[in-house]
Amino acid sequence: MSTRRTTLVVREAVNKAYFKPVLFLAVALVLATAISPHFLTIRNIRAILISASPLMIVAVGEAIVVLTGMIDLGCESVLASSGVLIATMDLMLRFPTFISFTLTLAFGLLIGVLNGLLVVRARIPSFVTTLGMYWGLRGLAMVISQGYPISPSAVSSSVSFSFQWIVSNFRGIPVMVIIAFAVAIFAQIFISEFKKGREIYAVGGNELAARNCGVNVDLVKIQVFMVSGFLSALAGIIMTAWINQAYAWTAQGFSLQAVAAVVLGGIPFIGGFGTVIGVVIGSFIIAMISDLIVLLGVSPLYSYIVTAVVLVVAGLQVQKGKFVK
């Protein structure tokens, strides 16, 4: 198949993949507005976007992995351990901000490489590999933090995180929202317009055919886990600044929420089809559910039930096939 033909096929798939996530969003907005008159306000939408930003970033990484037909269940533990790592370097060790940032993002990349190598070389299913990494990194975060939250108030009342600017505003727009959308837009352009990105679709669509066409499938698999690890580490930095502390058990359930966003975004677990923008919409819907629960004055615990119902309904449109590779 020529490069031009491959590009046309990918673009056609992308155009089709936009329909269902947008439809889900439209229905969700109509229902939310009908349930609560306070929902569709600028202030509330802004709050939803802020709370959804870390999940959006994690979900983009998850989407890249799922597009190849694999899954990453360890992204929330990368997020938590990255938060503990940068908080330790920033507050305890007093590293320069640039160094702390760089080492934390490099940590996420390293975890991605390890995941990829275990899947590609050791032939361990991605489900098992990343689940093991989940527990390992939670344990590492507990060891580093000694089981206690790391926050500026725990060190000194006059000290704050040097990267606190990441949750400030730029011309009235939250920086973390700008970062989340920049990540999503870049990822969408990359996978749909560049050769390396189209190889991700190819691996998920038909791994054997991709190999026969000269695609380095093993390298692609390692790279998608690197992307997921990097973005999870970035989300960990943002989350730490946002809640003003780092804790080993931060973001519990984020991995499954990211998977839910992928499903809502129209990406099947067999891979090879879907868009990153759809996943961003899925992340927004999940954050919207939690927001609506709060507006109605209902216990936040019910958000899990509502999310489960929405996820099952969304799952009806996912193509049937194998769950993971």
C-alpha positions in Angstrom: 0.0 0.0 0.0 1.5 3.4 -1.0 2.1 6.2 1.4 -0.6 8.3 -0.2 -3.1 5.5 0.0 -2.3 4.8 3.6 -2.7 8.5 4.4 -6.1 8.6 2.8 -7.2 5.5 4.7 -6.1 7.0 8.0 -7.8 10.3 7.3 -11.1 8.5 6.4 -10.9 6.5 9.6 -10.2 9.6 11.6 -13.2 11.4 10.1 -15.5 8.5 11.0 -14.1 8.2 14.5 -15.0 11.8 15.3 -18.8 11.2 15.0 -19.5 9.0 18.1 -17.5 11.0 20.6 -19.1 14.2 19.5 -22.5 12.6 19.6 -21.8 11.4 23.2 -20.7 14.9 24.2 -23.7 16.6 22.6 -26.1 14.2 24.4 -24.2 14.6 27.7 -24.3 18.4 27.5 -28.0 18.4 26.8 -28.8 16.1 29.7 -26.5 18.0 32.1 -28.0 21.3 31.2 -31.5 19.9 31.7 -30.5 18.5 35.1 -28.7 21.5 36.4 -29.2 25.1 35.2 -25.9 26.0 36.7 -23.9 23.6 34.6 -23.5 25.5 31.3 -21.8 28.6 32.7 -18.4 29.8 31.9 -17.2 29.5 35.4 -18.4 25.9 35.7 -17.0 24.8 32.3 -13.7 26.4 33.3 -13.7 24.3 36.5 -14.4 21.1 34.5 -11.5 21.8 32.1 -9.1 22.4 35.0 -10.1 19.2 36.8 -10.0 17.2 33.5 -6.6 18.4 32.4 -4.4 15.8 34.2 -6.8 13.1 33.1 -6.7 14.4 29.5 -2.9 14.2 29.4 -2.8 10.6 30.9 -5.7 9.5 28.6 -3.8 10.8 25.5 -0.9 8.5 26.4 -3.3 5.7 27.1 -4.9 6.2 23.7 -1.6 6.0 21.9 -1.0 2.6 23.6 -4.5 1.3 22.9 -4.2 2.3 19.2 -1.6 -0.5 18.9 -3.9 -3.0 20.6 -2.2 -3.0 24.0 -3.1 -1.4 27.3 -1.3 0.6 30.1 -2.7 0.0 33.5 0.3 1.6 35.3 -0.1 5.2 34.2 -1.6 6.4 37.5 1.3 4.9 39.5 3.7 6.7 37.1 1.8 9.9 37.8 1.9 9.4 41.6 5.6 8.4 41.8 6.6 11.2 39.4 4.8 13.6 41.7 6.6 12.2 44.8 9.9 12.4 42.8 9.7 16.0 41.7 8.4 17.1 45.2 11.3 15.4 46.8 13.8 17.0 44.5 12.2 20.4 44.7 11.5 20.7 48.4 13.9 18.3 50.1 16.9 18.3 47.8 16.5 21.9 46.5 17.3 20.9 42.9 16.9 23.7 40.3 13.4 23.5 38.7 14.8 22.7 35.2 16.7 19.7 36.6 13.7 18.4 38.6 11.5 18.7 35.6 14.0 17.0 33.3 14.7 14.1 35.6 11.0 13.5 36.4 10.1 13.4 32.7 13.1 11.2 32.0 11.8 8.9 34.8 8.5 8.6 32.9 10.3 7.8 29.7 12.4 5.1 31.5 9.4 3.4 32.9 7.9 3.4 29.3 11.1 1.8 28.0 11.0 -0.9 30.7 7.3 -1.6 29.9 8.0 -1.8 26.2 11.0 -4.1 26.6 9.1 -6.5 28.9 6.2 -6.7 26.3 8.5 -6.9 23.2 11.5 -8.9 24.5 10.1 -10.9 27.4 6.7 -11.4 25.6 4.8 -10.6 28.7 1.2 -9.3 27.9 0.9 -5.5 28.3 -1.9 -6.1 30.8 0.3 -8.1 33.1 3.4 -5.9 32.6 1.7 -2.6 33.4 -0.3 -4.1 36.3 3.0 -5.2 37.8 4.5 -1.8 37.2 1.5 -0.3 38.9 2.2 -2.0 42.2 6.0 -1.6 41.9 5.8 2.2 41.4 3.3 2.6 44.1 5.7 0.8 46.4 8.6 3.0 45.2 6.6 6.1 45.9 5.8 4.9 49.4 9.5 4.2 50.1 10.6 7.6 48.9 7.9 9.5 50.8 8.0 7.1 53.8 4.2 6.9 53.4 3.6 10.6 54.1 2.4 13.4 51.8 5.2 15.8 50.7 4.0 19.4 50.7 5.3 22.9 51.2 3.5 23.2 54.5 5.3 20.0 55.8 8.7 21.7 55.1 8.1 25.4 55.8 5.2 27.7 55.7 7.3 30.2 53.6 8.3 27.6 50.9 6.2 26.7 47.8 6.8 24.5 44.8 9.1 26.2 42.4 6.9 24.9 39.5 3.7 26.4 41.0 3.4 28.6 37.9 2.1 25.5 36.0 -1.3 26.0 37.7 -1.4 29.8 37.1 -3.2 31.6 34.3 -2.0 33.0 31.0 -4.2 35.8 29.8 -7.0 34.4 31.8 -6.6 30.8 30.6 -5.3 28.2 33.0 -1.8 27.1 32.0 -2.6 23.4 32.8 -5.6 23.5 30.4 -3.3 25.0 27.7 -0.8 22.3 28.2 -3.4 19.5 28.1 -4.9 20.8 24.8 -1.4 21.4 23.3 -0.5 17.8 24.1 -3.7 16.5 22.5 -3.5 18.6 19.4 0.1 17.7 18.8 -0.6 14.0 19.4 -3.5 14.0 17.0 -1.6 15.8 14.2 1.4 13.4 14.7 -0.6 10.1 14.5 -2.7 11.2 11.6 -0.3 13.2 9.4 3.2 11.8 10.0 4.6 8.5 8.9 5.7 7.4 12.4 2.2 8.2 13.6 0.5 6.2 10.9 2.7 3.2 11.9 0.8 3.2 15.2 -2.5 2.7 13.4 -0.9 0.1 11.2 0.4 -2.0 14.1 -3.0 -1.9 15.8 -4.9 -2.6 12.5 -2.9 -5.6 11.4 0.5 -6.3 13.1 1.6 -9.0 10.6 0.7 -6.8 7.6 2.6 -3.9 9.2 5.7 -6.1 9.6 5.5 -7.2 6.0 5.3 -3.5 5.0 8.6 -2.8 6.8 7.3 -1.3 10.0 9.5 -2.0 13.0 6.6 -3.2 15.1 8.7 -3.8 18.2 10.1 -0.3 18.2 6.7 1.2 17.7 5.4 -0.7 20.8 8.3 0.5 22.9 7.8 4.1 21.7 4.1 4.2 22.5 4.8 3.1 26.1 7.5 5.8 26.3 4.9 8.3 25.2 2.5 7.1 27.9 5.2 7.2 30.6 6.3 10.7 29.6 2.8 12.1 29.6 1.9 10.4 32.9 5.0 12.0 34.4 3.9 15.3 33.0 0.5 14.8 34.5 2.1 14.0 37.8 4.0 17.3 37.8 0.8 19.2 37.1 -1.2 17.2 39.7 1.4 17.9 42.4 1.3 21.6 41.7 -2.5 21.6 41.5 -3.3 19.9 44.8 -0.1 21.4 46.3 1.3 18.1 47.6 2.6 14.7 46.4 1.4 11.4 47.8 2.1 7.8 46.9 -1.6 7.1 46.5 -2.5 10.2 44.5 -4.8 9.7 41.5 -6.3 6.3 42.5 -8.4 5.1 39.7 -6.8 7.3 37.0 -5.7 4.3 34.9 -9.3 3.0 34.6 -10.6 6.5 34.1 -8.1 6.9 31.2 -9.3 3.6 29.8 -12.9 4.8 30.1 -12.0 8.0 28.3 -10.4 5.9 25.5 -13.6 3.9 25.2 -15.8 7.0 25.3 -13.5 8.5 22.7 -14.3 5.7 20.2 -11.0 3.7 20.3 -11.6 -0.1 20.4 -9.3 -2.3 22.4 -8.2 -4.1 19.2 -6.6 -0.8 18.2 -6.1 0.6 14.7 -9.0 3.0 14.8 -9.9 6.2 16.6 -8.7 9.7 17.4 -6.9 11.5 20.3 -9.5 14.4 20.1 -12.2 11.8 20.7 -10.3 10.8 23.9 -10.1 14.4 25.0 -13.9 14.5 24.7 -14.2 11.3 26.7 -12.0 12.8 29.4 -14.2 15.9 29.5 -17.3 13.8 29.8 -15.9 11.9 32.8 -14.9 15.1 34.5 -18.4 16.5 33.7 -20.0 13.6 35.5 -18.1 14.3 38.7 -18.9 18.0 38.4 -22.6 17.4 37.9 -22.8 15.1 40.9 -21.3 18.0 43.0 -23.8 20.5 41.5 -26.7 18.3 42.5 -25.4 17.9 46.0 -25.2 14.1 45.7 -22.4 12.1 47.3 -19.3 11.9 45.0 -19.3 8.2 45.5 -22.2 8.0 43.0 -20.0 9.3 40.2 -18.4 5.9 40.0 -21.8 4.3 39.3 -22.8 6.9 36.7 -19.4 6.6 35.0 -19.8 2.8 34.9 -23.3 3.1 33.3 -22.0 5.6 30.7 -18.9 3.4 30.0 -21.1 0.3 29.4 -23.3 2.3 27.0 -20.2 3.6 25.2 -18.8 0.1 25.1 -21.7 -1.0 22.9 -20.1 0.9 20.0 -16.7 -0.6 20.4 -15.8 -3.2 17.8 -15.7 -6.8 19.1 -12.3 -8.4 19.2 -9.4 -9.5 21.4 -8.9 -7.4 24.5 -5.2 -7.0 24.6 -2.0 -8.2 23.0 
